[in-house]
């Protein structure tokens, strides 16, 4: 992963516990969203919603999201 990448989206989309862990190899800044803020972000930003859902599909196949 690199700058601008994200993780944990599938757990928020499917309302399930996270299935993976992330280990940072370098100094890293992360931005965390809870479910309510994530949902609001996707509702207010259709372009971001499209990107997040496409990345989730690429990573995990068709999950129905």
C-alpha positions in Angstrom: 0.0 0.0 0.0 1.1 3.6 -0.5 0.0 7.2 -0.1 -3.8 7.6 -0.5 -4.5 3.9 -0.2 -7.1 2.6 2.3 -8.1 -0.5 4.1 -11.0 -1.8 6.3 -13.7 -0.7 3.8 -15.2 -4.1 3.4 -15.9 -4.4 7.1 -17.7 -1.1 7.1 -19.6 -1.9 3.9 -20.7 -5.3 5.1 -21.0 -4.4 8.8 -18.7 -7.2 9.8 -15.5 -7.5 11.8 -12.3 -6.7 10.0 -10.7 -9.8 8.4 -7.1 -8.5 8.0 -4.4 -6.7 9.9 -2.1 -4.0 8.6 1.6 -3.7 9.6 3.3 -0.4 8.8 6.9 -0.7 7.6 7.6 3.1 7.7 6.3 6.1 9.6 2.6 6.3 8.7 -0.3 8.7 9.2 -3.7 7.1 9.2 -7.2 8.7 9.1 -9.9 6.6 10.8 -13.6 6.8 10.1 -16.3 5.1 12.2 -19.3 3.5 10.4 -21.5 6.6 10.7 -18.8 9.0 9.2 -17.9 6.5 6.5 -21.5 6.2 5.5 -21.9 9.9 5.4 -18.7 10.3 3.4 -20.0 7.9 0.7 -23.5 9.4 0.6 -22.1 12.9 0.1 -19.3 12.0 -2.3 -20.5 9.6 -5.1 -17.1 9.6 -6.7 -15.4 8.4 -3.5 -18.2 5.8 -3.0 -17.6 4.5 -6.5 -13.8 4.2 -5.9 -14.2 2.5 -2.5 -16.7 0.0 -3.9 -14.6 -0.7 -6.9 -11.5 -1.3 -4.8 -13.5 -3.6 -2.5 -14.7 -5.6 -5.6 -11.1 -5.9 -6.9 -9.9 -7.1 -3.5 -12.7 -9.4 -2.5 -14.8 -10.1 -5.6 -18.5 -9.3 -5.9 -19.7 -8.9 -2.4 -23.0 -7.3 -3.3 -22.0 -3.8 -2.2 
